[in-house]
């Protein structure tokens, strides 16, 4: 992985990320049982919401004027 250090923080156009097997995270096929967030296959259980301890308010539907853009 020469040249990829810190590439998660500094995008490098010279690296073809989408075709690099070392950087593939897998599909987001798992769903958190507490928050219903989609998660990567190997992501730790409860990491997104601290196993239900963190709860965010439900997002409201934006006014139609905002959806036009």
CHARMM internal coordinates of N, CA and C (Angstrom, degrees):
IC EDIT
DIST 1 N 1 CA 1.4468
DIST 1 CA 1 C 1.5291
ANGL 1 N 1 CA 1 C 110.85
DIST 1 C 2 N 1.2920
ANGL 1 CA 1 C 2 N 116.75
DIHE 1 N 1 CA 1 C 2 N 41.74
DIST 2 N 2 CA 1.4635
ANGL 1 C 2 N 2 CA 121.35
DIHE 1 CA 1 C 2 N 2 CA 178.93
DIST 2 CA 2 C 1.5262
ANGL 2 N 2 CA 2 C 108.78
DIHE 1 C 2 N 2 CA 2 C -64.59
DIST 2 C 3 N 1.3259
ANGL 2 CA 2 C 3 N 116.33
DIHE 2 N 2 CA 2 C 3 N 133.66
DIST 3 N 3 CA 1.4506
ANGL 2 C 3 N 3 CA 121.43
DIHE 2 CA 2 C 3 N 3 CA 177.94
DIST 3 CA 3 C 1.5147
ANGL 3 N 3 CA 3 C 114.67
DIHE 2 C 3 N 3 CA 3 C 85.18
DIST 3 C 4 N 1.3295
ANGL 3 CA 3 C 4 N 117.99
DIHE 3 N 3 CA 3 C 4 N 0.16
DIST 4 N 4 CA 1.4689
ANGL 3 C 4 N 4 CA 121.06
DIHE 3 CA 3 C 4 N 4 CA -177.56
DIST 4 CA 4 C 1.5226
ANGL 4 N 4 CA 4 C 112.79
DIHE 3 C 4 N 4 CA 4 C -105.43
DIST 4 C 5 N 1.3122
ANGL 4 CA 4 C 5 N 117.59
DIHE 4 N 4 CA 4 C 5 N -0.21
DIST 5 N 5 CA 1.4542
ANGL 4 C 5 N 5 CA 120.21
DIHE 4 CA 4 C 5 N 5 CA -178.53
DIST 5 CA 5 C 1.5207
ANGL 5 N 5 CA 5 C 109.41
DIHE 4 C 5 N 5 CA 5 C -59.24
DIST 5 C 6 N 1.3359
ANGL 5 CA 5 C 6 N 115.94
DIHE 5 N 5 CA 5 C 6 N 132.37
DIST 6 N 6 CA 1.4662
ANGL 5 C 6 N 6 CA 123.09
DIHE 5 CA 5 C 6 N 6 CA 179.78
DIST 6 CA 6 C 1.5231
ANGL 6 N 6 CA 6 C 113.72
DIHE 5 C 6 N 6 CA 6 C 61.61
DIST 6 C 7 N 1.3240
ANGL 6 CA 6 C 7 N 118.16
DIHE 6 N 6 CA 6 C 7 N 15.83
DIST 7 N 7 CA 1.4602
ANGL 6 C 7 N 7 CA 119.52
DIHE 6 CA 6 C 7 N 7 CA -178.49
DIST 7 CA 7 C 1.5257
ANGL 7 N 7 CA 7 C 112.14
DIHE 6 C 7 N 7 CA 7 C -68.15
DIST 7 C 8 N 1.3085
ANGL 7 CA 7 C 8 N 118.24
DIHE 7 N 7 CA 7 C 8 N -15.69
DIST 8 N 8 CA 1.4612
ANGL 7 C 8 N 8 CA 120.04
DIHE 7 CA 7 C 8 N 8 CA 174.32
DIST 8 CA 8 C 1.5186
ANGL 8 N 8 CA 8 C 110.44
DIHE 7 C 8 N 8 CA 8 C -69.47
DIST 8 C 9 N 1.3225
ANGL 8 CA 8 C 9 N 116.89
DIHE 8 N 8 CA 8 C 9 N -23.22
DIST 9 N 9 CA 1.4592
ANGL 8 C 9 N 9 CA 121.86
DIHE 8 CA 8 C 9 N 9 CA -179.03
DIST 9 CA 9 C 1.5213
ANGL 9 N 9 CA 9 C 112.40
DIHE 8 C 9 N 9 CA 9 C -103.47
DIST 9 C 10 N 1.3220
ANGL 9 CA 9 C 10 N 116.89
DIHE 9 N 9 CA 9 C 10 N -19.78
DIST 10 N 10 CA 1.4625
ANGL 9 C 10 N 10 CA 122.01
DIHE 9 CA 9 C 10 N 10 CA -178.29
DIST 10 CA 10 C 1.5199
ANGL 10 N 10 CA 10 C 109.01
DIHE 9 C 10 N 10 CA 10 C -134.19
DIST 10 C 11 N 1.3268
ANGL 10 CA 10 C 11 N 116.85
DIHE 10 N 10 CA 10 C 11 N 97.20
DIST 11 N 11 CA 1.4611
ANGL 10 C 11 N 11 CA 121.37
DIHE 10 CA 10 C 11 N 11 CA -179.02
DIST 11 CA 11 C 1.5210
ANGL 11 N 11 CA 11 C 110.53
DIHE 10 C 11 N 11 CA 11 C -61.28
DIST 11 C 12 N 1.3379
ANGL 11 CA 11 C 12 N 115.45
DIHE 11 N 11 CA 11 C 12 N 132.36
DIST 12 N 12 CA 1.4607
ANGL 11 C 12 N 12 CA 121.22
DIHE 11 CA 11 C 12 N 12 CA 179.02
DIST 12 CA 12 C 1.5308
ANGL 12 N 12 CA 12 C 108.49
DIHE 11 C 12 N 12 CA 12 C -119.75
DIST 12 C 13 N 1.3232
ANGL 12 CA 12 C 13 N 117.88
DIHE 12 N 12 CA 12 C 13 N 108.53
DIST 13 N 13 CA 1.4668
ANGL 12 C 13 N 13 CA 120.93
DIHE 12 CA 12 C 13 N 13 CA -177.40
DIST 13 CA 13 C 1.5186
ANGL 13 N 13 CA 13 C 113.93
DIHE 12 C 13 N 13 CA 13 C -59.91
DIST 13 C 14 N 1.3199
ANGL 13 CA 13 C 14 N 118.11
DIHE 13 N 13 CA 13 C 14 N -20.97
DIST 14 N 14 CA 1.4640
ANGL 13 C 14 N 14 CA 120.60
DIHE 13 CA 13 C 14 N 14 CA -178.95
DIST 14 CA 14 C 1.5299
ANGL 14 N 14 CA 14 C 112.59
DIHE 13 C 14 N 14 CA 14 C -73.93
DIST 14 C 15 N 1.3307
ANGL 14 CA 14 C 15 N 118.11
DIHE 14 N 14 CA 14 C 15 N -14.58
DIST 15 N 15 CA 1.4653
ANGL 14 C 15 N 15 CA 122.02
DIHE 14 CA 14 C 15 N 15 CA 179.51
DIST 15 CA 15 C 1.5312
ANGL 15 N 15 CA 15 C 109.02
DIHE 14 C 15 N 15 CA 15 C -95.61
DIST 15 C 16 N 1.3284
ANGL 15 CA 15 C 16 N 116.66
DIHE 15 N 15 CA 15 C 16 N 129.90
DIST 16 N 16 CA 1.4655
ANGL 15 C 16 N 16 CA 121.45
DIHE 15 CA 15 C 16 N 16 CA 177.21
DIST 16 CA 16 C 1.5226
ANGL 16 N 16 CA 16 C 108.13
DIHE 15 C 16 N 16 CA 16 C -88.97
DIST 16 C 17 N 1.3313
ANGL 16 CA 16 C 17 N 116.05
DIHE 16 N 16 CA 16 C 17 N 83.23
DIST 17 N 17 CA 1.4617
ANGL 16 C 17 N 17 CA 122.13
DIHE 16 CA 16 C 17 N 17 CA -174.65
DIST 17 CA 17 C 1.5304
ANGL 17 N 17 CA 17 C 113.05
DIHE 16 C 17 N 17 CA 17 C -59.50
DIST 17 C 18 N 1.3250
ANGL 17 CA 17 C 18 N 116.77
DIHE 17 N 17 CA 17 C 18 N -42.19
DIST 18 N 18 CA 1.4693
ANGL 17 C 18 N 18 CA 119.94
DIHE 17 CA 17 C 18 N 18 CA -174.48
DIST 18 CA 18 C 1.5148
ANGL 18 N 18 CA 18 C 114.11
DIHE 17 C 18 N 18 CA 18 C -66.06
DIST 18 C 19 N 1.3176
ANGL 18 CA 18 C 19 N 118.14
DIHE 18 N 18 CA 18 C 19 N -21.27
DIST 19 N 19 CA 1.4639
ANGL 18 C 19 N 19 CA 120.15
DIHE 18 CA 18 C 19 N 19 CA -179.36
DIST 19 CA 19 C 1.5262
ANGL 19 N 19 CA 19 C 112.90
DIHE 18 C 19 N 19 CA 19 C -106.70
DIST 19 C 20 N 1.3211
ANGL 19 CA 19 C 20 N 117.13
DIHE 19 N 19 CA 19 C 20 N 9.84
DIST 20 N 20 CA 1.4601
ANGL 19 C 20 N 20 CA 121.38
DIHE 19 CA 19 C 20 N 20 CA -177.54
DIST 20 CA 20 C 1.5304
ANGL 20 N 20 CA 20 C 110.71
DIHE 19 C 20 N 20 CA 20 C -96.70
DIST 20 C 21 N 1.3350
ANGL 20 CA 20 C 21 N 117.38
DIHE 20 N 20 CA 20 C 21 N 114.39
DIST 21 N 21 CA 1.4712
ANGL 20 C 21 N 21 CA 121.88
DIHE 20 CA 20 C 21 N 21 CA -178.49
DIST 21 CA 21 C 1.5238
ANGL 21 N 21 CA 21 C 112.77
DIHE 20 C 21 N 21 CA 21 C -63.34
DIST 21 C 22 N 1.3304
ANGL 21 CA 21 C 22 N 117.87
DIHE 21 N 21 CA 21 C 22 N -27.42
DIST 22 N 22 CA 1.4676
ANGL 21 C 22 N 22 CA 120.83
DIHE 21 CA 21 C 22 N 22 CA 179.48
DIST 22 CA 22 C 1.5291
ANGL 22 N 22 CA 22 C 112.23
DIHE 21 C 22 N 22 CA 22 C -68.55
DIST 22 C 23 N 1.3147
ANGL 22 CA 22 C 23 N 117.06
DIHE 22 N 22 CA 22 C 23 N -21.46
DIST 23 N 23 CA 1.4604
ANGL 22 C 23 N 23 CA 120.89
DIHE 22 CA 22 C 23 N 23 CA -174.71
DIST 23 CA 23 C 1.5209
ANGL 23 N 23 CA 23 C 113.27
DIHE 22 C 23 N 23 CA 23 C -105.95
DIST 23 C 24 N 1.3177
ANGL 23 CA 23 C 24 N 118.51
DIHE 23 N 23 CA 23 C 24 N 2.48
DIST 24 N 24 CA 1.4652
ANGL 23 C 24 N 24 CA 121.47
DIHE 23 CA 23 C 24 N 24 CA -178.01
DIST 24 CA 24 C 1.5216
ANGL 24 N 24 CA 24 C 109.88
DIHE 23 C 24 N 24 CA 24 C -74.57
DIST 24 C 25 N 1.3165
ANGL 24 CA 24 C 25 N 117.79
DIHE 24 N 24 CA 24 C 25 N 124.93
DIST 25 N 25 CA 1.4602
ANGL 24 C 25 N 25 CA 122.54
DIHE 24 CA 24 C 25 N 25 CA -177.99
DIST 25 CA 25 C 1.5270
ANGL 25 N 25 CA 25 C 113.27
DIHE 24 C 25 N 25 CA 25 C -96.08
DIST 25 C 26 N 1.3133
ANGL 25 CA 25 C 26 N 116.81
DIHE 25 N 25 CA 25 C 26 N -7.76
DIST 26 N 26 CA 1.4517
ANGL 25 C 26 N 26 CA 120.14
DIHE 25 CA 25 C 26 N 26 CA -178.15
DIST 26 CA 26 C 1.5159
ANGL 26 N 26 CA 26 C 111.51
DIHE 25 C 26 N 26 CA 26 C 89.26
DIST 26 C 27 N 1.3035
ANGL 26 CA 26 C 27 N 115.54
DIHE 26 N 26 CA 26 C 27 N 179.44
DIST 27 N 27 CA 1.4610
ANGL 26 C 27 N 27 CA 119.44
DIHE 26 CA 26 C 27 N 27 CA -178.91
DIST 27 CA 27 C 1.5266
ANGL 27 N 27 CA 27 C 110.54
DIHE 26 C 27 N 27 CA 27 C -84.06
DIST 27 C 28 N 1.2968
ANGL 27 CA 27 C 28 N 116.10
DIHE 27 N 27 CA 27 C 28 N 160.94
DIST 28 N 28 CA 1.4662
ANGL 27 C 28 N 28 CA 121.57
DIHE 27 CA 27 C 28 N 28 CA 176.98
DIST 28 CA 28 C 1.5330
ANGL 28 N 28 CA 28 C 107.22
DIHE 27 C 28 N 28 CA 28 C -95.66
DIST 28 C 29 N 1.3171
ANGL 28 CA 28 C 29 N 115.33
DIHE 28 N 28 CA 28 C 29 N 66.53
DIST 29 N 29 CA 1.4630
ANGL 28 C 29 N 29 CA 120.60
DIHE 28 CA 28 C 29 N 29 CA -173.83
DIST 29 CA 29 C 1.5236
ANGL 29 N 29 CA 29 C 113.42
DIHE 28 C 29 N 29 CA 29 C -94.19
DIST 29 C 30 N 1.3178
ANGL 29 CA 29 C 30 N 118.17
DIHE 29 N 29 CA 29 C 30 N -12.82
DIST 30 N 30 CA 1.4666
ANGL 29 C 30 N 30 CA 120.71
DIHE 29 CA 29 C 30 N 30 CA 178.89
DIST 30 CA 30 C 1.5204
ANGL 30 N 30 CA 30 C 109.81
DIHE 29 C 30 N 30 CA 30 C -91.13
DIST 30 C 31 N 1.3396
ANGL 30 CA 30 C 31 N 115.80
DIHE 30 N 30 CA 30 C 31 N 149.09
DIST 31 N 31 CA 1.4601
ANGL 30 C 31 N 31 CA 121.62
DIHE 30 CA 30 C 31 N 31 CA 179.19
DIST 31 CA 31 C 1.5231
ANGL 31 N 31 CA 31 C 108.01
DIHE 30 C 31 N 31 CA 31 C -125.26
DIST 31 C 32 N 1.3393
ANGL 31 CA 31 C 32 N 116.85
DIHE 31 N 31 CA 31 C 32 N 131.66
DIST 32 N 32 CA 1.4602
ANGL 31 C 32 N 32 CA 121.55
DIHE 31 CA 31 C 32 N 32 CA 178.61
DIST 32 CA 32 C 1.5284
ANGL 32 N 32 CA 32 C 109.76
DIHE 31 C 32 N 32 CA 32 C -65.14
DIST 32 C 33 N 1.3042
ANGL 32 CA 32 C 33 N 117.12
DIHE 32 N 32 CA 32 C 33 N 132.04
DIST 33 N 33 CA 1.4651
ANGL 32 C 33 N 33 CA 120.64
DIHE 32 CA 32 C 33 N 33 CA -178.97
DIST 33 CA 33 C 1.5222
ANGL 33 N 33 CA 33 C 112.64
DIHE 32 C 33 N 33 CA 33 C -70.20
DIST 33 C 34 N 1.3277
ANGL 33 CA 33 C 34 N 117.89
DIHE 33 N 33 CA 33 C 34 N -18.87
DIST 34 N 34 CA 1.4587
ANGL 33 C 34 N 34 CA 121.53
DIHE 33 CA 33 C 34 N 34 CA -178.12
DIST 34 CA 34 C 1.5260
ANGL 34 N 34 CA 34 C 112.44
DIHE 33 C 34 N 34 CA 34 C -95.17
DIST 34 C 35 N 1.3409
ANGL 34 CA 34 C 35 N 116.90
DIHE 34 N 34 CA 34 C 35 N -51.66
DIST 35 N 35 CA 1.4649
ANGL 34 C 35 N 35 CA 120.93
DIHE 34 CA 34 C 35 N 35 CA -173.92
DIST 35 CA 35 C 1.5212
ANGL 35 N 35 CA 35 C 113.59
DIHE 34 C 35 N 35 CA 35 C -100.99
DIST 35 C 36 N 1.3208
ANGL 35 CA 35 C 36 N 117.08
DIHE 35 N 35 CA 35 C 36 N -10.85
DIST 36 N 36 CA 1.4695
ANGL 35 C 36 N 36 CA 124.14
DIHE 35 CA 35 C 36 N 36 CA -176.43
DIST 36 CA 36 C 1.5291
ANGL 36 N 36 CA 36 C 112.37
DIHE 35 C 36 N 36 CA 36 C 65.58
DIST 36 C 37 N 1.3270
ANGL 36 CA 36 C 37 N 116.85
DIHE 36 N 36 CA 36 C 37 N 17.94
DIST 37 N 37 CA 1.4651
ANGL 36 C 37 N 37 CA 121.43
DIHE 36 CA 36 C 37 N 37 CA 176.67
DIST 37 CA 37 C 1.5224
ANGL 37 N 37 CA 37 C 109.43
DIHE 36 C 37 N 37 CA 37 C -71.08
DIST 37 C 38 N 1.3287
ANGL 37 CA 37 C 38 N 116.37
DIHE 37 N 37 CA 37 C 38 N 143.29
DIST 38 N 38 CA 1.4618
ANGL 37 C 38 N 38 CA 120.84
DIHE 37 CA 37 C 38 N 38 CA 175.19
DIST 38 CA 38 C 1.5183
ANGL 38 N 38 CA 38 C 107.90
DIHE 37 C 38 N 38 CA 38 C -78.08
DIST 38 C 39 N 1.3401
ANGL 38 CA 38 C 39 N 115.46
DIHE 38 N 38 CA 38 C 39 N 140.48
DIST 39 N 39 CA 1.4576
ANGL 38 C 39 N 39 CA 121.39
DIHE 38 CA 38 C 39 N 39 CA -175.03
DIST 39 CA 39 C 1.5216
ANGL 39 N 39 CA 39 C 110.61
DIHE 38 C 39 N 39 CA 39 C -134.14
DIST 39 C 40 N 1.3318
ANGL 39 CA 39 C 40 N 115.20
DIHE 39 N 39 CA 39 C 40 N 154.03
DIST 40 N 40 CA 1.4540
ANGL 39 C 40 N 40 CA 119.75
DIHE 39 CA 39 C 40 N 40 CA 174.26
DIST 40 CA 40 C 1.5206
ANGL 40 N 40 CA 40 C 109.41
DIHE 39 C 40 N 40 CA 40 C -69.60
DIST 40 C 41 N 1.3178
ANGL 40 CA 40 C 41 N 116.53
DIHE 40 N 40 CA 40 C 41 N 156.05
DIST 41 N 41 CA 1.4669
ANGL 40 C 41 N 41 CA 122.65
DIHE 40 CA 40 C 41 N 41 CA -175.27
DIST 41 CA 41 C 1.5237
ANGL 41 N 41 CA 41 C 112.89
DIHE 40 C 41 N 41 CA 41 C -53.86
DIST 41 C 42 N 1.3042
ANGL 41 CA 41 C 42 N 118.31
DIHE 41 N 41 CA 41 C 42 N -42.79
DIST 42 N 42 CA 1.4619
ANGL 41 C 42 N 42 CA 122.30
DIHE 41 CA 41 C 42 N 42 CA -175.25
DIST 42 CA 42 C 1.5270
ANGL 42 N 42 CA 42 C 113.40
DIHE 41 C 42 N 42 CA 42 C -96.65
DIST 42 C 43 N 1.3295
ANGL 42 CA 42 C 43 N 118.53
DIHE 42 N 42 CA 42 C 43 N 5.14
DIST 43 N 43 CA 1.4636
ANGL 42 C 43 N 43 CA 120.88
DIHE 42 CA 42 C 43 N 43 CA -178.54
DIST 43 CA 43 C 1.5253
ANGL 43 N 43 CA 43 C 110.56
DIHE 42 C 43 N 43 CA 43 C -68.98
DIST 43 C 44 N 1.3068
ANGL 43 CA 43 C 44 N 116.42
DIHE 43 N 43 CA 43 C 44 N 141.22
DIST 44 N 44 CA 1.4623
ANGL 43 C 44 N 44 CA 121.49
DIHE 43 CA 43 C 44 N 44 CA -176.94
DIST 44 CA 44 C 1.5331
ANGL 44 N 44 CA 44 C 111.63
DIHE 43 C 44 N 44 CA 44 C -61.90
DIST 44 C 45 N 1.3016
ANGL 44 CA 44 C 45 N 115.95
DIHE 44 N 44 CA 44 C 45 N 144.60
DIST 45 N 45 CA 1.4592
ANGL 44 C 45 N 45 CA 122.12
DIHE 44 CA 44 C 45 N 45 CA 178.98
DIST 45 CA 45 C 1.5181
ANGL 45 N 45 CA 45 C 110.60
DIHE 44 C 45 N 45 CA 45 C -65.68
DIST 45 C 46 N 1.3214
ANGL 45 CA 45 C 46 N 117.10
DIHE 45 N 45 CA 45 C 46 N 134.32
DIST 46 N 46 CA 1.4570
ANGL 45 C 46 N 46 CA 122.14
DIHE 45 CA 45 C 46 N 46 CA 176.08
DIST 46 CA 46 C 1.5088
ANGL 46 N 46 CA 46 C 115.33
DIHE 45 C 46 N 46 CA 46 C 74.61
DIST 46 C 47 N 1.3324
ANGL 46 CA 46 C 47 N 118.06
DIHE 46 N 46 CA 46 C 47 N 5.58
DIST 47 N 47 CA 1.4597
ANGL 46 C 47 N 47 CA 120.86
DIHE 46 CA 46 C 47 N 47 CA -176.86
DIST 47 CA 47 C 1.5270
ANGL 47 N 47 CA 47 C 112.22
DIHE 46 C 47 N 47 CA 47 C -66.59
DIST 47 C 48 N 1.2977
ANGL 47 CA 47 C 48 N 118.36
DIHE 47 N 47 CA 47 C 48 N -32.08
DIST 48 N 48 CA 1.4614
ANGL 47 C 48 N 48 CA 121.36
DIHE 47 CA 47 C 48 N 48 CA -174.91
DIST 48 CA 48 C 1.5267
ANGL 48 N 48 CA 48 C 112.82
DIHE 47 C 48 N 48 CA 48 C -73.24
DIST 48 C 49 N 1.3180
ANGL 48 CA 48 C 49 N 117.92
DIHE 48 N 48 CA 48 C 49 N -30.25
DIST 49 N 49 CA 1.4710
ANGL 48 C 49 N 49 CA 120.52
DIHE 48 CA 48 C 49 N 49 CA -174.24
DIST 49 CA 49 C 1.5286
ANGL 49 N 49 CA 49 C 112.41
DIHE 48 C 49 N 49 CA 49 C -135.92
DIST 49 C 50 N 1.3237
ANGL 49 CA 49 C 50 N 115.95
DIHE 49 N 49 CA 49 C 50 N 16.23
DIST 50 N 50 CA 1.4635
ANGL 49 C 50 N 50 CA 121.40
DIHE 49 CA 49 C 50 N 50 CA -178.60
DIST 50 CA 50 C 1.5335
ANGL 50 N 50 CA 50 C 110.75
DIHE 49 C 50 N 50 CA 50 C 55.91
DIST 50 C 51 N 1.3127
ANGL 50 CA 50 C 51 N 114.47
DIHE 50 N 50 CA 50 C 51 N 46.94
DIST 51 N 51 CA 1.4748
ANGL 50 C 51 N 51 CA 123.29
DIHE 50 CA 50 C 51 N 51 CA 178.69
DIST 51 CA 51 C 1.5245
ANGL 51 N 51 CA 51 C 112.71
DIHE 50 C 51 N 51 CA 51 C 55.19
DIST 51 C 52 N 1.3436
ANGL 51 CA 51 C 52 N 115.61
DIHE 51 N 51 CA 51 C 52 N 44.61
DIST 52 N 52 CA 1.4636
ANGL 51 C 52 N 52 CA 120.91
DIHE 51 CA 51 C 52 N 52 CA 175.78
DIST 52 CA 52 C 1.5149
ANGL 52 N 52 CA 52 C 114.78
DIHE 51 C 52 N 52 CA 52 C 89.47
DIST 52 C 53 N 1.3212
ANGL 52 CA 52 C 53 N 118.45
DIHE 52 N 52 CA 52 C 53 N -1.26
DIST 53 N 53 CA 1.4700
ANGL 52 C 53 N 53 CA 120.65
DIHE 52 CA 52 C 53 N 53 CA -178.86
DIST 53 CA 53 C 1.5281
ANGL 53 N 53 CA 53 C 112.18
DIHE 52 C 53 N 53 CA 53 C -77.14
DIST 53 C 54 N 1.3257
ANGL 53 CA 53 C 54 N 116.71
DIHE 53 N 53 CA 53 C 54 N -26.39
DIST 54 N 54 CA 1.4644
ANGL 53 C 54 N 54 CA 121.10
DIHE 53 CA 53 C 54 N 54 CA 178.68
DIST 54 CA 54 C 1.5203
ANGL 54 N 54 CA 54 C 108.29
DIHE 53 C 54 N 54 CA 54 C -106.13
DIST 54 C 55 N 1.3211
ANGL 54 CA 54 C 55 N 116.51
DIHE 54 N 54 CA 54 C 55 N 125.55
DIST 55 N 55 CA 1.4645
ANGL 54 C 55 N 55 CA 121.36
DIHE 54 CA 54 C 55 N 55 CA 178.87
DIST 55 CA 55 C 1.5163
ANGL 55 N 55 CA 55 C 109.02
DIHE 54 C 55 N 55 CA 55 C -128.75
DIST 55 C 56 N 1.3200
ANGL 55 CA 55 C 56 N 115.66
DIHE 55 N 55 CA 55 C 56 N 126.59
DIST 56 N 56 CA 1.4562
ANGL 55 C 56 N 56 CA 121.42
DIHE 55 CA 55 C 56 N 56 CA 178.26
DIST 56 CA 56 C 1.5270
ANGL 56 N 56 CA 56 C 109.25
DIHE 55 C 56 N 56 CA 56 C -98.66
DIST 56 C 57 N 1.3348
ANGL 56 CA 56 C 57 N 117.59
DIHE 56 N 56 CA 56 C 57 N 148.49
DIST 57 N 57 CA 1.4634
ANGL 56 C 57 N 57 CA 118.98
DIHE 56 CA 56 C 57 N 57 CA 177.79
DIST 57 CA 57 C 1.5256
ANGL 57 N 57 CA 57 C 110.13
DIHE 56 C 57 N 57 CA 57 C -66.60
DIST 57 C 58 N 1.3104
ANGL 57 CA 57 C 58 N 116.10
DIHE 57 N 57 CA 57 C 58 N 149.22
DIST 58 N 58 CA 1.4581
ANGL 57 C 58 N 58 CA 120.85
DIHE 57 CA 57 C 58 N 58 CA 179.10
DIST 58 CA 58 C 1.5231
ANGL 58 N 58 CA 58 C 109.28
DIHE 57 C 58 N 58 CA 58 C -66.14
DIST 58 C 59 N 1.3305
ANGL 58 CA 58 C 59 N 116.26
DIHE 58 N 58 CA 58 C 59 N 138.91
DIST 59 N 59 CA 1.4574
ANGL 58 C 59 N 59 CA 120.60
DIHE 58 CA 58 C 59 N 59 CA 179.98
DIST 59 CA 59 C 1.5284
ANGL 59 N 59 CA 59 C 109.91
DIHE 58 C 59 N 59 CA 59 C -71.72
DIST 59 C 60 N 1.3176
ANGL 59 CA 59 C 60 N 115.96
DIHE 59 N 59 CA 59 C 60 N 138.10
DIST 60 N 60 CA 1.4545
ANGL 59 C 60 N 60 CA 121.08
DIHE 59 CA 59 C 60 N 60 CA 176.54
DIST 60 CA 60 C 1.5202
ANGL 60 N 60 CA 60 C 109.04
DIHE 59 C 60 N 60 CA 60 C -84.76
DIST 60 C 61 N 1.3140
ANGL 60 CA 60 C 61 N 116.22
DIHE 60 N 60 CA 60 C 61 N 152.31
DIST 61 N 61 CA 1.4641
ANGL 60 C 61 N 61 CA 121.11
DIHE 60 CA 60 C 61 N 61 CA 177.28
DIST 61 CA 61 C 1.5284
ANGL 61 N 61 CA 61 C 107.84
DIHE 60 C 61 N 61 CA 61 C -71.98
DIST 61 C 62 N 1.3467
ANGL 61 CA 61 C 62 N 117.67
DIHE 61 N 61 CA 61 C 62 N 127.83
DIST 62 N 62 CA 1.4659
ANGL 61 C 62 N 62 CA 119.18
DIHE 61 CA 61 C 62 N 62 CA -178.76
DIST 62 CA 62 C 1.5254
ANGL 62 N 62 CA 62 C 111.54
DIHE 61 C 62 N 62 CA 62 C -69.72
DIST 62 C 63 N 1.3285
ANGL 62 CA 62 C 63 N 116.70
DIHE 62 N 62 CA 62 C 63 N 156.05
DIST 63 N 63 CA 1.4694
ANGL 62 C 63 N 63 CA 119.82
DIHE 62 CA 62 C 63 N 63 CA 176.87
DIST 63 CA 63 C 1.5103
ANGL 63 N 63 CA 63 C 110.98
DIHE 62 C 63 N 63 CA 63 C -59.25
DIST 63 C 64 N 1.3397
ANGL 63 CA 63 C 64 N 116.94
DIHE 63 N 63 CA 63 C 64 N 152.89
DIST 64 N 64 CA 1.4834
ANGL 63 C 64 N 64 CA 121.79
DIHE 63 CA 63 C 64 N 64 CA -178.65
DIST 64 CA 64 C 1.5223
ANGL 64 N 64 CA 64 C 111.25
DIHE 63 C 64 N 64 CA 64 C -54.79
DIST 64 C 65 N 1.3277
ANGL 64 CA 64 C 65 N 118.03
DIHE 64 N 64 CA 64 C 65 N -33.30
DIST 65 N 65 CA 1.4713
ANGL 64 C 65 N 65 CA 120.00
DIHE 64 CA 64 C 65 N 65 CA -177.58
DIST 65 CA 65 C 1.5255
ANGL 65 N 65 CA 65 C 111.75
DIHE 64 C 65 N 65 CA 65 C -62.81
DIST 65 C 66 N 1.3084
ANGL 65 CA 65 C 66 N 117.84
DIHE 65 N 65 CA 65 C 66 N -30.56
DIST 66 N 66 CA 1.4663
ANGL 65 C 66 N 66 CA 120.66
DIHE 65 CA 65 C 66 N 66 CA 178.61
DIST 66 CA 66 C 1.5247
ANGL 66 N 66 CA 66 C 111.92
DIHE 65 C 66 N 66 CA 66 C -77.60
DIST 66 C 67 N 1.3247
ANGL 66 CA 66 C 67 N 116.91
DIHE 66 N 66 CA 66 C 67 N -27.20
DIST 67 N 67 CA 1.4542
ANGL 66 C 67 N 67 CA 120.59
DIHE 66 CA 66 C 67 N 67 CA -177.79
DIST 67 CA 67 C 1.5362
ANGL 67 N 67 CA 67 C 111.46
DIHE 66 C 67 N 67 CA 67 C -76.91
DIST 67 C 68 N 1.3166
ANGL 67 CA 67 C 68 N 118.38
DIHE 67 N 67 CA 67 C 68 N -15.12
DIST 68 N 68 CA 1.4575
ANGL 67 C 68 N 68 CA 121.93
DIHE 67 CA 67 C 68 N 68 CA -176.53
DIST 68 CA 68 C 1.5221
ANGL 68 N 68 CA 68 C 112.81
DIHE 67 C 68 N 68 CA 68 C -72.92
DIST 68 C 69 N 1.3216
ANGL 68 CA 68 C 69 N 119.01
DIHE 68 N 68 CA 68 C 69 N -16.37
DIST 69 N 69 CA 1.4720
ANGL 68 C 69 N 69 CA 121.39
DIHE 68 CA 68 C 69 N 69 CA -175.69
DIST 69 CA 69 C 1.4749
ANGL 69 N 69 CA 69 C 112.50
DIHE 68 C 69 N 69 CA 69 C -94.49
END
COOR INIT
IC SEED 1 N 1 CA 1 C
IC BUILD
